[in-house]
Amino acid sequence: MSRYVSFRDFDWVLLALVLLICGLGVVEIYSATLNTKFMGVHLKQVYWVLGGVALMFGISMVSYQALIERVPVFYIASIASLLAVAVLGQKYLGARRWIKLGSFHFQPSEWVKLVLILAVAKYFADNKGEGDPQDIVKTGALVGIPMLIVLAQPDLGTALTYMPIAVMGLFLGGMKAKHALVILLIAALLAPVGWHVLKPYQRDRLTTFIEPEADPQHKGYQLIQSLVAVGSGGIFGKGTARGSQTQGQFLPVPHTDFIFAAFAEEHGFIGAMGLLLLYFIVLMRLIQNAQTAPDRAGAFVVMGVVAVLAFHILVNVGMVVGFMPVTGIPLPLMSYGGSSVLFMFLALGIVMNVRMRRFVN
């Protein structure tokens, strides 16, 4: 580590906020899995968080400029890992998304987000792009290739999380409003084609949230139970391990995709708003770090992390309260899952990396 870099410049406030959210997540995972076959996974979540913190400190010591210089190698490795899933991946609920490494299920599509954040940052830092059509096409291809591979797994939710990385890069790169309108027009024209490419269950997810009552026992079941759980929490909630929907096992996967619904039922409107406030402060803290980045690449990296984190929060919470389709996107730092937790801490580690070098010439 450079003699000009010190852990005094580490964002300890950001780390404290993140660990607070993780702590709330562990408690909720414990509550949501009580007396179920998943009982005890909250301990695994603690291990993932501790491992994530170790990785965060480790990656913060490696210059982010050095990581960006090796982006071509990382990008090729990421594509290879996604292709390996099709051959070696474990099939679960009709999809191949994980590679089994001993007792750990590794999801390559999660770490690809980090590679794409670095790749987009490198592109705009090297080319001083201004968001013109050439930049749009190249950025679209850069993000689009792994996105299409993930869609084929099929994993619509994770594939969608790649989009905000490209959007943020083009926005910061100075994409003109007229070009954005053209992209939206093309997307609208291609929407019918994309609709026919989707699997039947994916189409159901994209339409059921509009009227879940039309099929309350099947297609609309998850969303209805989620809405009931959120509503039954009231103002102050029912208390930890006292949620009727959660403890009665009516709420589907309450320790992963629907953890926010379980949290809202047990801690009420006050608790849910408090959690969202924590996320908001974390996002503002990240944006502040982007503003103090020592170079263009550093700012793009941090804002790429902001884009992914904000998208995850927006979609997951929107899904739980019925404003968005059920897409299987986890709530960052709260939902159970090793790949998601490790990715988030690696991303935060690179943010710390940028912050610690803001005074380095």
C-alpha positions in Angstrom: 0.0 0.0 0.0 1.3 3.4 -0.9 2.8 5.5 2.0 0.4 8.2 1.1 -2.6 6.0 1.7 -3.9 5.5 5.3 -6.8 3.8 6.9 -7.4 7.2 8.6 -9.0 8.1 5.3 -11.2 5.0 5.4 -15.0 5.9 5.5 -15.7 4.4 9.0 -19.1 6.1 9.1 -20.1 4.3 5.9 -18.9 1.0 7.3 -20.8 1.5 10.5 -24.1 2.2 8.6 -23.5 -0.8 6.4 -22.9 -3.1 9.4 -26.0 -1.7 11.1 -28.1 -2.7 8.0 -26.4 -6.1 8.0 -27.2 -6.6 11.7 -30.9 -5.8 11.1 -30.8 -8.3 8.2 -29.3 -11.1 10.4 -32.0 -10.5 13.1 -34.7 -10.6 10.5 -33.3 -13.8 8.8 -33.3 -15.4 12.2 -36.9 -14.4 12.8 -38.1 -15.3 9.3 -36.5 -18.8 9.4 -37.5 -19.7 13.0 -39.0 -23.2 13.1 -38.4 -23.8 9.4 -36.0 -26.0 7.4 -33.9 -22.9 6.9 -33.4 -22.4 10.7 -29.9 -21.4 11.5 -28.9 -19.8 8.2 -28.6 -16.4 10.0 -25.3 -17.8 11.4 -24.1 -18.4 7.8 -25.1 -14.8 7.0 -22.9 -13.6 9.9 -20.0 -15.6 8.4 -20.7 -14.0 4.9 -20.7 -10.5 6.4 -17.4 -11.1 8.3 -15.9 -12.6 5.2 -17.2 -9.6 3.2 -15.7 -7.1 5.6 -12.3 -8.9 5.3 -12.6 -8.7 1.5 -13.5 -5.1 1.7 -10.4 -4.2 3.7 -8.3 -6.4 1.4 -9.4 -4.8 -1.9 -9.2 -1.3 -0.4 -5.4 -1.8 -0.2 -5.0 -2.6 -3.9 -5.0 0.6 -6.1 -8.3 0.8 -8.0 -6.2 2.2 -11.0 -4.4 -1.1 -11.0 -7.7 -3.0 -11.1 -9.0 -0.8 -13.9 -5.9 -1.5 -15.9 -6.6 -5.2 -15.7 -10.3 -4.9 -16.8 -9.8 -6.7 -20.1 -8.6 -9.8 -18.2 -11.4 -9.5 -15.7 -14.0 -9.1 -18.5 -12.9 -12.2 -20.4 -12.8 -14.2 -17.1 -16.3 -13.0 -16.3 -17.7 -14.1 -19.7 -16.0 -17.4 -19.3 -17.5 -17.9 -15.8 -21.0 -17.1 -17.1 -20.5 -19.6 -20.0 -19.2 -22.2 -17.5 -22.5 -22.0 -15.6 -24.3 -23.5 -18.6 -22.0 -26.6 -18.4 -21.2 -26.9 -14.7 -24.0 -25.0 -13.2 -26.5 -26.5 -10.7 -30.1 -26.5 -11.9 -32.6 -25.1 -9.4 -36.3 -24.3 -10.2 -35.6 -24.6 -13.9 -32.6 -22.3 -14.0 -28.8 -22.7 -14.0 -27.3 -19.8 -12.1 -24.9 -21.3 -9.6 -21.7 -23.3 -9.6 -21.3 -25.6 -6.6 -17.9 -25.3 -4.9 -18.0 -27.7 -2.0 -20.8 -26.6 0.3 -20.9 -23.1 -1.3 -23.0 -22.2 -4.3 -21.2 -19.5 -6.3 -23.2 -17.2 -8.5 -20.9 -15.7 -11.2 -23.5 -13.3 -12.4 -23.1 -11.4 -9.1 -19.4 -10.6 -9.4 -19.9 -9.7 -13.1 -21.6 -6.5 -11.9 -18.3 -5.4 -10.3 -16.4 -6.2 -13.5 -18.9 -4.1 -15.5 -18.6 -1.2 -13.1 -14.8 -1.2 -13.6 -15.2 -1.8 -17.4 -17.6 1.2 -17.9 -15.4 3.4 -15.8 -12.3 2.4 -17.8 -14.0 3.1 -21.1 -15.1 6.6 -20.2 -11.8 7.4 -18.5 -9.7 6.3 -21.4 -11.8 7.7 -24.2 -13.2 10.8 -22.6 -16.5 9.8 -24.1 -19.2 12.4 -24.3 -22.2 10.1 -24.6 -22.4 10.3 -28.4 -23.8 7.5 -30.5 -20.5 5.7 -30.7 -20.2 5.7 -26.9 -23.8 4.4 -26.6 -23.2 1.5 -28.9 -19.9 0.5 -27.3 -21.2 0.8 -23.8 -24.3 -1.1 -24.8 -22.2 -3.9 -26.2 -19.9 -4.0 -23.2 -22.9 -4.5 -20.8 -25.2 -6.2 -23.3 -23.0 -9.3 -23.9 -23.0 -10.6 -20.3 -26.6 -9.5 -19.9 -27.7 -11.7 -22.8 -25.8 -14.7 -21.4 -27.5 -14.2 -18.0 -30.9 -13.8 -19.6 -30.3 -17.2 -21.2 -29.8 -19.0 -17.8 -32.6 -17.7 -17.4 -32.2 -15.0 -14.8 -34.1 -11.9 -15.7 -33.7 -10.2 -12.3 -29.9 -10.3 -12.3 -29.7 -9.3 -16.0 -31.7 -6.2 -15.3 -29.3 -5.1 -12.6 -26.6 -4.7 -15.3 -28.6 -1.9 -17.0 -28.2 0.8 -14.4 -24.4 0.5 -14.8 -24.6 1.4 -18.5 -27.2 4.1 -17.9 -25.1 5.7 -15.1 -22.0 5.6 -17.3 -23.8 7.2 -20.2 -25.4 9.8 -18.0 -22.1 10.9 -16.4 -20.5 10.7 -19.8 -22.8 13.4 -21.0 -25.3 11.6 -23.2 -27.6 14.1 -24.9 -31.3 14.1 -24.3 -32.1 13.5 -27.9 -30.0 10.3 -27.9 -31.8 9.1 -24.7 -35.1 9.7 -26.4 -34.0 7.7 -29.5 -32.9 4.8 -27.2 -36.3 4.8 -25.4 -38.1 4.8 -28.8 -36.0 1.8 -30.1 -36.7 0.0 -26.8 -40.4 0.6 -27.2 -40.4 -0.7 -30.7 -38.4 -3.8 -29.7 -40.5 -4.5 -26.6 -42.9 -6.9 -28.4 -40.0 -8.9 -29.6 -38.6 -9.1 -26.1 -42.0 -10.1 -24.8 -42.1 -13.2 -27.0 -38.5 -14.1 -26.0 -39.4 -14.3 -22.3 -40.3 -17.5 -20.6 -44.0 -17.9 -19.7 -43.4 -17.5 -15.9 -41.4 -14.3 -16.6 -44.3 -12.9 -18.5 -46.6 -13.8 -15.6 -44.3 -11.9 -13.2 -44.3 -8.8 -15.4 -48.1 -8.7 -15.5 -49.4 -10.3 -12.3 -48.4 -7.4 -10.1 -51.0 -5.2 -11.8 -53.9 -7.4 -10.7 -52.7 -10.2 -8.3 -56.3 -10.8 -7.2 -57.0 -12.4 -10.6 -55.1 -15.5 -9.6 -54.7 -15.4 -5.8 -53.8 -19.0 -5.3 -51.1 -19.2 -7.9 -49.6 -16.3 -9.9 -50.7 -13.6 -7.5 -50.0 -15.6 -4.3 -46.6 -14.2 -3.5 -47.5 -10.5 -4.0 -50.8 -10.8 -2.1 -49.1 -12.4 0.9 -46.4 -9.7 0.8 -49.0 -7.0 0.8 -50.9 -8.6 3.7 -47.6 -8.9 5.7 -46.7 -5.2 5.1 -50.2 -4.0 5.9 -50.5 -6.1 9.1 -47.4 -4.5 10.6 -49.3 -1.3 11.2 -47.3 1.7 12.6 -45.1 -0.1 15.2 -45.1 -3.7 14.0 -45.8 -7.0 15.8 -42.3 -7.5 17.2 -39.5 -9.8 16.3 -40.6 -13.4 15.6 -44.2 -12.4 16.1 -45.3 -11.7 12.6 -48.4 -13.9 11.7 -47.7 -14.0 8.0 -44.0 -14.6 8.4 -44.1 -17.1 11.3 -47.2 -18.8 9.8 -45.1 -19.4 6.6 -47.6 -17.7 4.4 -45.0 -15.2 3.2 -42.8 -16.9 0.5 -39.0 -16.9 1.0 -39.1 -14.2 3.8 -35.3 -14.5 4.4 -34.4 -13.6 0.8 -36.5 -11.8 -1.8 -39.3 -10.8 0.6 -37.2 -9.9 3.7 -38.5 -6.3 3.5 -42.1 -7.5 3.8 -41.1 -9.7 6.9 -39.3 -6.7 8.4 -42.2 -4.4 7.8 -44.6 -6.8 9.4 -42.5 -7.2 12.6 -41.3 -3.6 12.9 -44.1 -1.6 11.3 -44.1 1.6 9.3 -41.6 3.2 11.7 -39.1 0.4 11.3 -39.5 0.2 7.5 -39.0 4.0 7.1 -36.0 3.8 9.4 -34.4 1.1 7.3 -35.1 3.1 4.1 -33.6 6.1 5.8 -30.4 4.1 6.5 -30.2 3.1 2.9 -30.7 6.7 1.8 -27.9 7.9 4.1 -25.6 5.2 2.7 -26.4 6.3 -0.9 -25.7 10.0 0.0 -22.4 9.0 1.6 -21.4 7.1 -1.5 -22.2 10.1 -3.7 -20.2 12.3 -1.5 -17.2 9.9 -2.0 -17.7 10.1 -5.7 -17.5 13.9 -5.5 -14.1 13.7 -3.8 -12.7 11.0 -6.2 -9.2 11.9 -7.4 -10.0 11.2 -11.1 -12.7 10.6 -13.6 -12.3 6.8 -13.4 -12.8 6.8 -9.6 -15.9 8.9 -9.8 -17.4 6.6 -12.4 -16.6 3.5 -10.3 -18.3 4.9 -7.2 -21.3 6.1 -9.1 -21.6 2.7 -10.7 -21.9 1.2 -7.2 -24.5 3.8 -6.4 -26.5 2.9 -9.5 -26.5 -0.9 -8.7 -27.3 -0.4 -5.0 -30.1 2.1 -5.7 -31.6 -0.1 -8.4 -31.6 -3.1 -6.1 -33.3 -1.2 -3.3 -35.9 0.4 -5.6 -36.9 -2.8 -7.4 -36.9 -5.0 -4.2 -39.0 -2.6 -2.1 -41.2 -1.7 -5.1 -41.8 -5.5 -5.7 -42.7 -6.1 -2.1 -45.3 -3.3 -2.0 -46.8 -4.1 -5.4 -45.4 -1.2 -7.5 -43.1 -3.4 -9.5 -43.1 -7.0 -10.9 -41.7 -9.9 -8.8 -38.2 -10.3 -10.3 -36.2 -12.1 -7.6 -33.8 -9.2 -6.9 -32.5 -9.4 -3.3 -32.4 -6.4 -0.9 -28.7 -5.5 -0.5 -27.0 -6.3 2.8 -30.3 -7.6 4.2 -31.4 -10.6 2.1 -29.7 -14.0 2.9 -27.1 -15.1 0.3 -23.3 -15.3 0.2 -22.8 -14.2 -3.4 -24.9 -11.0 -3.0 -23.2 -10.1 0.3 -19.7 -10.7 -0.9 -20.4 -8.7 -4.1 -21.7 -5.8 -2.1 -18.7 -5.7 0.3 -16.3 -6.0 -2.7 -18.0 -3.0 -4.3 -17.9 -1.0 -1.1 -14.2 -2.0 -0.8 -13.5 -0.4 -4.1 -15.4 2.7 -3.0 -13.1 2.8 0.1 -10.2 2.3 -2.3 -11.1 5.4 -4.2 -11.8 7.5 -1.1 -8.4 6.5 0.5 -6.6 7.8 -2.6 -8.4 11.2 -2.9 -5.3 13.1 -1.7 -2.8 11.0 -3.7 -1.3 12.8 -6.7 
